[in-house]
Amino acid sequence: MQIRAGSRDDAGRIAALHADSWRTAYAGIMPDSYLSGSLLDAEKAALWEARTTEPDPASGLFVAVDGLDVAGFAYSTPRPDGRLLLDNLHARPGRTGSGIGGRLLRHTLAWAAAEHRGRDLYLEVLSANTRAIAFYERHGAMRTDERVCRFDQGFALPEVEYTWTAKALAARDVRVDVRTE
């Protein structure tokens, strides 16, 4: 498996993986009517088309590829408050627990430390997503906030914020080549 920068050519495969991952990870957490409907597919397709057609040069999109298959992806972007948001980290359903997420996360942490020195990296995770919470805690993220996430589709769910401080990122053993792994 290789980790490389994502591109416009990956948009469709990333969008499909993103929707499938939500259907799996959020089953029983988000409304079934949303997860099973075509609206989710359309939203993810539009999101990834926009992100890859006019990419933000300060953002990082990384895909884990196994042959021609996109096995996972991570996306981080600067926020107005000076921090970086790890907005997406997904492994293909059925391949979770195989190390894909850990490799993508380590790659993203190394990229953040190298490309955005002095910035904290944070993420938001639904409180009911206990598997993801355990994963982030195992990888050194610290719980820094709790709030309610309001979705445009008309529902709200509690979420937790986790952070790797700039100091913690700088102290990590950053040997990953941020261009390719």
Contacts in CASP RR format, 6 or more apart in sequence:
PFRMAT RR
TARGET T0000
AUTHOR 0000-0000-0000
METHOD contacts of the structure
MODEL  1
MQIRAGSRDDAGRIAALHADSWRTAYAGIMPDSYLSGSLLDAEKAALWEA
RTTEPDPASGLFVAVDGLDVAGFAYSTPRPDGRLLLDNLHARPGRTGSGI
GGRLLRHTLAWAAAEHRGRDLYLEVLSANTRAIAFYERHGAMRTDERVCR
FDQGFALPEVEYTWTAKALAARDVRVDVRTE
1 64 0 8 1.000
1 65 0 8 1.000
1 66 0 8 1.000
1 71 0 8 1.000
1 100 0 8 1.000
1 103 0 8 1.000
2 64 0 8 1.000
2 65 0 8 1.000
2 180 0 8 1.000
2 181 0 8 1.000
3 62 0 8 1.000
3 63 0 8 1.000
3 64 0 8 1.000
3 65 0 8 1.000
3 103 0 8 1.000
3 104 0 8 1.000
3 107 0 8 1.000
3 180 0 8 1.000
3 181 0 8 1.000
4 62 0 8 1.000
4 63 0 8 1.000
4 65 0 8 1.000
4 179 0 8 1.000
4 180 0 8 1.000
4 181 0 8 1.000
5 60 0 8 1.000
5 61 0 8 1.000
5 62 0 8 1.000
5 63 0 8 1.000
5 179 0 8 1.000
5 180 0 8 1.000
6 14 0 8 1.000
6 52 0 8 1.000
6 61 0 8 1.000
6 62 0 8 1.000
6 63 0 8 1.000
6 73 0 8 1.000
7 52 0 8 1.000
8 52 0 8 1.000
8 53 0 8 1.000
10 48 0 8 1.000
10 52 0 8 1.000
10 61 0 8 1.000
10 63 0 8 1.000
10 70 0 8 1.000
10 73 0 8 1.000
11 45 0 8 1.000
11 48 0 8 1.000
11 49 0 8 1.000
11 51 0 8 1.000
11 52 0 8 1.000
11 53 0 8 1.000
12 45 0 8 1.000
12 48 0 8 1.000
12 49 0 8 1.000
13 70 0 8 1.000
14 48 0 8 1.000
14 52 0 8 1.000
14 63 0 8 1.000
14 70 0 8 1.000
14 73 0 8 1.000
15 41 0 8 1.000
15 44 0 8 1.000
15 45 0 8 1.000
15 47 0 8 1.000
15 48 0 8 1.000
15 49 0 8 1.000
16 41 0 8 1.000
16 44 0 8 1.000
17 70 0 8 1.000
17 72 0 8 1.000
17 73 0 8 1.000
17 90 0 8 1.000
17 92 0 8 1.000
18 44 0 8 1.000
18 47 0 8 1.000
18 48 0 8 1.000
18 73 0 8 1.000
18 88 0 8 1.000
18 90 0 8 1.000
19 40 0 8 1.000
19 41 0 8 1.000
19 44 0 8 1.000
20 92 0 8 1.000
20 93 0 8 1.000
21 90 0 8 1.000
21 91 0 8 1.000
21 92 0 8 1.000
21 93 0 8 1.000
22 30 0 8 1.000
22 35 0 8 1.000
22 40 0 8 1.000
22 44 0 8 1.000
23 35 0 8 1.000
23 36 0 8 1.000
23 40 0 8 1.000
23 93 0 8 1.000
24 93 0 8 1.000
24 94 0 8 1.000
25 93 0 8 1.000
25 129 0 8 1.000
25 131 0 8 1.000
25 132 0 8 1.000
26 35 0 8 1.000
26 126 0 8 1.000
26 129 0 8 1.000
27 35 0 8 1.000
29 126 0 8 1.000
29 128 0 8 1.000
29 129 0 8 1.000
29 157 0 8 1.000
30 151 0 8 1.000
30 155 0 8 1.000
30 157 0 8 1.000
31 153 0 8 1.000
31 155 0 8 1.000
34 40 0 8 1.000
34 153 0 8 1.000
34 155 0 8 1.000
39 153 0 8 1.000
51 59 0 8 1.000
51 61 0 8 1.000
51 75 0 8 1.000
52 61 0 8 1.000
55 61 0 8 1.000
56 77 0 8 1.000
56 78 0 8 1.000
58 77 0 8 1.000
58 78 0 8 1.000
58 116 0 8 1.000
59 75 0 8 1.000
59 76 0 8 1.000
59 77 0 8 1.000
59 78 0 8 1.000
60 74 0 8 1.000
60 75 0 8 1.000
60 76 0 8 1.000
60 77 0 8 1.000
60 108 0 8 1.000
60 111 0 8 1.000
61 73 0 8 1.000
61 74 0 8 1.000
61 75 0 8 1.000
62 73 0 8 1.000
62 74 0 8 1.000
62 75 0 8 1.000
62 104 0 8 1.000
62 107 0 8 1.000
62 108 0 8 1.000
62 111 0 8 1.000
63 70 0 8 1.000
63 72 0 8 1.000
63 73 0 8 1.000
64 70 0 8 1.000
64 71 0 8 1.000
64 72 0 8 1.000
64 73 0 8 1.000
64 91 0 8 1.000
64 100 0 8 1.000
64 101 0 8 1.000
64 103 0 8 1.000
64 104 0 8 1.000
65 71 0 8 1.000
69 92 0 8 1.000
70 92 0 8 1.000
71 91 0 8 1.000
71 92 0 8 1.000
71 95 0 8 1.000
71 100 0 8 1.000
72 90 0 8 1.000
72 91 0 8 1.000
72 92 0 8 1.000
72 95 0 8 1.000
72 100 0 8 1.000
72 101 0 8 1.000
72 104 0 8 1.000
73 88 0 8 1.000
73 89 0 8 1.000
73 90 0 8 1.000
73 104 0 8 1.000
74 86 0 8 1.000
74 88 0 8 1.000
74 89 0 8 1.000
74 90 0 8 1.000
74 101 0 8 1.000
74 104 0 8 1.000
74 105 0 8 1.000
74 107 0 8 1.000
74 108 0 8 1.000
75 86 0 8 1.000
75 87 0 8 1.000
75 88 0 8 1.000
75 89 0 8 1.000
76 84 0 8 1.000
76 85 0 8 1.000
76 86 0 8 1.000
76 87 0 8 1.000
76 108 0 8 1.000
76 111 0 8 1.000
76 112 0 8 1.000
76 121 0 8 1.000
77 84 0 8 1.000
77 85 0 8 1.000
77 87 0 8 1.000
78 84 0 8 1.000
78 85 0 8 1.000
78 116 0 8 1.000
78 119 0 8 1.000
79 85 0 8 1.000
82 119 0 8 1.000
83 119 0 8 1.000
83 120 0 8 1.000
83 121 0 8 1.000
83 122 0 8 1.000
83 163 0 8 1.000
84 112 0 8 1.000
84 116 0 8 1.000
84 119 0 8 1.000
84 120 0 8 1.000
84 121 0 8 1.000
84 122 0 8 1.000
85 121 0 8 1.000
85 122 0 8 1.000
85 123 0 8 1.000
85 124 0 8 1.000
86 108 0 8 1.000
86 121 0 8 1.000
86 122 0 8 1.000
86 123 0 8 1.000
87 123 0 8 1.000
89 101 0 8 1.000
89 104 0 8 1.000
89 105 0 8 1.000
89 108 0 8 1.000
89 123 0 8 1.000
91 97 0 8 1.000
91 98 0 8 1.000
91 99 0 8 1.000
91 100 0 8 1.000
91 101 0 8 1.000
91 104 0 8 1.000
92 100 0 8 1.000
96 131 0 8 1.000
101 135 0 8 1.000
102 135 0 8 1.000
102 139 0 8 1.000
103 181 0 8 1.000
105 139 0 8 1.000
106 139 0 8 1.000
106 176 0 8 1.000
107 176 0 8 1.000
107 178 0 8 1.000
107 181 0 8 1.000
108 121 0 8 1.000
109 121 0 8 1.000
109 139 0 8 1.000
109 164 0 8 1.000
109 169 0 8 1.000
109 172 0 8 1.000
109 174 0 8 1.000
110 172 0 8 1.000
110 174 0 8 1.000
110 175 0 8 1.000
110 176 0 8 1.000
110 178 0 8 1.000
111 176 0 8 1.000
111 178 0 8 1.000
112 119 0 8 1.000
112 121 0 8 1.000
112 164 0 8 1.000
112 169 0 8 1.000
113 169 0 8 1.000
113 170 0 8 1.000
113 172 0 8 1.000
113 174 0 8 1.000
114 174 0 8 1.000
114 178 0 8 1.000
115 178 0 8 1.000
117 166 0 8 1.000
117 170 0 8 1.000
118 166 0 8 1.000
118 169 0 8 1.000
118 170 0 8 1.000
119 166 0 8 1.000
120 163 0 8 1.000
120 164 0 8 1.000
120 165 0 8 1.000
120 166 0 8 1.000
120 169 0 8 1.000
121 163 0 8 1.000
121 164 0 8 1.000
121 169 0 8 1.000
122 144 0 8 1.000
122 161 0 8 1.000
122 162 0 8 1.000
122 163 0 8 1.000
122 164 0 8 1.000
123 136 0 8 1.000
123 141 0 8 1.000
123 161 0 8 1.000
123 162 0 8 1.000
124 149 0 8 1.000
124 159 0 8 1.000
124 160 0 8 1.000
124 161 0 8 1.000
125 132 0 8 1.000
125 133 0 8 1.000
125 136 0 8 1.000
125 159 0 8 1.000
125 160 0 8 1.000
125 162 0 8 1.000
126 132 0 8 1.000
126 149 0 8 1.000
126 157 0 8 1.000
126 158 0 8 1.000
126 159 0 8 1.000
126 160 0 8 1.000
127 133 0 8 1.000
127 146 0 8 1.000
127 157 0 8 1.000
127 158 0 8 1.000
127 159 0 8 1.000
127 160 0 8 1.000
128 157 0 8 1.000
128 158 0 8 1.000
133 160 0 8 1.000
133 162 0 8 1.000
136 162 0 8 1.000
137 143 0 8 1.000
137 162 0 8 1.000
140 164 0 8 1.000
140 168 0 8 1.000
141 162 0 8 1.000
141 163 0 8 1.000
141 164 0 8 1.000
142 162 0 8 1.000
142 163 0 8 1.000
142 164 0 8 1.000
142 165 0 8 1.000
142 168 0 8 1.000
143 160 0 8 1.000
143 161 0 8 1.000
143 162 0 8 1.000
144 161 0 8 1.000
144 162 0 8 1.000
144 163 0 8 1.000
145 160 0 8 1.000
145 161 0 8 1.000
146 158 0 8 1.000
146 159 0 8 1.000
146 160 0 8 1.000
146 161 0 8 1.000
147 158 0 8 1.000
147 159 0 8 1.000
147 161 0 8 1.000
148 156 0 8 1.000
148 157 0 8 1.000
148 158 0 8 1.000
148 159 0 8 1.000
149 156 0 8 1.000
149 157 0 8 1.000
149 158 0 8 1.000
149 159 0 8 1.000
150 156 0 8 1.000
151 157 0 8 1.000
END
